[in-house]
């Protein structure tokens, strides 16, 4: 288990990154991306309209802030096992979007994705329709409406059916969807199976749903997996828990939520000053 000193130091760095984010205009939304995985990941971001996007490395314990305009619609996911050269050219084991670190097309399956359509209200969900490569949780900060936390904080790689397993050197690195593997109308919800009355949960999607009850497990899954929320900013957590505290930069403040409640933090300038002091104080009182 990680040292509490190291854990607090990582959390401090996350707050400082959030607090130092650029000032936002009223017509934009912030996505705070946090990596709680044990290894570096390479988040990919694409828009649904013209597939322009972004991509970068995010080390374990790091966070970054992505700003999207109002009306933005797109997808956020993690690439794993990537190897890019100094020019940003390379490839990834899972979730790859071509040969560039900057994504201009959606990631290739299998990959867990967080999908957003921003407006009034905002719509968001976490989807396993294209398979699973890492746990993803999405939290809405200080919104109004449903604003539920969604996502998958279980690891499907640990109990992935053998026929769906994607492996590298005999290690399961991702879990493919039944549609991706078998490519049938029944599993892909198309043709005569292209409506909720005929496209039903399969044994495979039930396994996904059991591990990830707050995520889409197949194309026409329970619509309650799609959440609506207004006036929120979002935190996308990789390898985190749906029950943990999450923080975002909003209206010149660092705003956090905890299970069943939310609170506003003091202005970001004070967070930058106080968090290192909190870390030092913790060092003095922790055995």
N, C-alpha and C positions, 0 to 999 in steps of 0.2 A: 504494500500500500504506500502511496506517495506520502512524503513528509508533510505535516500540516503547514510548515514554513514555506515549502515549495508551492503547495496548493494555494496558499494565500498570496504569495508573490505572483502567481499566474493570474489570479483573480484581480489583483491590483493592476497588472499590466493591461488586462482587458478593460477595466474601468477607465484607465488613462487614455487608451486608444479611443474609446467611445467619447470621453469628455473632450478630446482634442479634435473631434470631427468638425468639419466646416459648418458654418451657420446655414441653416436650411430655410428656404422660402416656404410659404404656406401651401404651395401647389406641389410639393414633393413629398416623397415617403422615404424613410430610411429602413434599410435592412441591415441589421447587425449580425454578421456571420461569426460564429464561435466554434472553434475546433477543440472538442474534448477528447478526440481520438488519441491513441497512443503514438500515432505516426502522422507525418505530414500528409495533407490532402491538397488537392488542386480543385477548388470550387469552379464550376462553370455556370455562366449566366447567359441566357439567350432570351431575346424578345420573340413573341409569337407572330409579330407582323412581318418583319423583314429578316429575322434570324441574326441580326447584329447582336453582339454580346460582349462578354468579357471573360477573363480567366486569369488565375494567379495562384501562387502557392500560399498555403496557410499552415504554419507549423503547429505542432501540438501545444495547446494552451494559448494560442494567439487568437485575436479577433480582428475584424475589419468592418468598415461601414460602407455600404453601397447605397447610393441615392438614386431613386427612380422617380420620374415625373408622374403626376397624377394621370390616370388613364393607362399606365403601363401594364402590359400583360406579358407574362413570361414564366420562365422556369429556372430554378436554382437546384444544383445537384453537386455531388462530390465525385471527383475522379481520384482513383487510387493507383498506387504503383507506377507513377509517372517518372519519366526520365527525359528532361528537356535540356538542350544545349544553351549556350549563351545567347543564341539568336531566338530562343523560344520555340525551337523545333524539336519534336520528339513524339513519344507515344505513351499511352497509359494502359495498365492492365484492365481496368474497368472504367466505364463512363466516358471513354474517349470521344472527342468531338473533331477528329481529324488529326493533323500532324502539328498543329500550332497550340501554344499555351493559351492563346486568345480564342475563345469559342465563337464561331459564326454559324454553327449548326447545333441542334440538340445532341446530347450525349447518346452514344450507342448503348443499347441494352446489353447486359442487365445493369440498371442503376436506379436507386431510390431517388425520387424527385419531389421538390416542393413547388407547387404551381400556384400562380397568383394572377388575378384580374382586378386591377385597382380602379376604383370609381366611388360611387356613393350608392350602396355600400361596396366594400371590398370583398372579393371571394378568394378563398384559399383552401388548399388541401395538401396532404402528402400522399403520393401515389406509389403503389407497388405494381402498377399495370405493366411497366417495363422491367419488372424484376427488382432485385434488392442487392445493393452492394455495401451500404453503411446505414446505421440508424440515423434518422433525421427527425427533429422535433421543431415545430413552428409555434411560437408564442406571440400573441398580439398584446401590445403594451398600451394601456390607457385608452382603449377603444370603447365604443358603445355598441350594444347589440349582443349577439351570441358570444363572439370573440373567444371561443373555446381553444384550448391547446390541442393541437393535432399532431399526428406523426407516429413514428415507430421507434420506441426505445429498446426493443428487443433485438436480438441478432439472429436473423433467419439463416445465416451461414452455419450455425451450430446444429440445426436440425433440418436442413434442406434435403428434400427427397433426392436420392442419388441421380435420378433421371433428369433433374433440373439443375444439378450442381455444376458450376463453372469452376474449374480447377487450374492451378498452376503448381507444377511439381507435387501433385497429389494433395495440395492444400486447397480447400474450398475458399475461393476469393469472392464469390457472388452466387446468388440463387436466381436462376432464370424464371420467367413466367411460363405457364403452360402454353399460352398463345405463342410465345417466342419459340418454344421447343417443338410443339406439335403442329402449329399453324393451321388449326381447324376452325371452322365457323363457330362451333360450339364454344371453344375456349377463347376465341377472339371476339365474340359478340357481334358477328356480322351475318349477312344473309338472312335466313329465317330466324336466326338467333340474335338479330339486331334490335331487340327491344327488351325492356325489363321483365316482360311476362315469360319470355322464352330463354333469355340468357340468365341462368341461375348460377349460384355458387357451386364450384366443383370441389372435389376432394383436395385439390391443390390450393385453391383460393381459400378454403377453410383453414388449411394449415397456416397460410399467410395471416388470415384474420385472427387466428388464435394468438399468434405472437404479437400482432400489430393491430389491435382492435380499433385504433383511432386513425386508420389509414385506409385508402382504397385498395382492395385486394384483387379486384378485376374490373374491367371497363364499366360495367353497369352495376357496381356495388351499391350498397345502401347510400342514398343521397345525403344522409345525415353526416357522412364523412366530409362533405363540402360545407365549409363554415362561412358565414357572412359577418362582417364587422365594419364599423365606421370610425374614421378619425383615429386610427391606430398606426403605430409603427411596429415593425416586426423583428423578431429575433429568430434566426435560423440556427439551430444547435446541432452540430454533428457529434454523434456518439454521446449524447446527453440524455437526461431524464425529463419526462413530462412534468415531474413534481419539483424540479429544482428552480431556484430563483434565476430570473433572467433580467437583464438591464439593456436599455436602449437610450440613445441620445435623442431628445425631443424637446422643442421649444426652449433651447438654451439650458436644458437641465438633463442630468442623467436620471432616467425614470426606470424603476424596477418593479417587478411584480413577484409575488410569492403565492403559493397555493391558496386559493380562495380569497385573496385580497391583493390590492395594489397600493403603492405609495410613491409619492414624488420625492426625489432626492433634492438636496440643495444645489445651487448653481454649480456648473462644471468646474469653475475655477477653484472652488473650495474642495471638490473631490480630488483634484490633482494634488492639492496641498495636503489633504488629510489622509488619504489612503496610504502613502508611504509611512506616515506617522503611526497609523494603525498597525502596519506591518511590524514596525520596530517595537511597538508596545506589545504585540503578540509574542515576539521573540523573547521578551523579558518575562512574560507570565506563563508561557507554555513549557511544561517539563521537557 
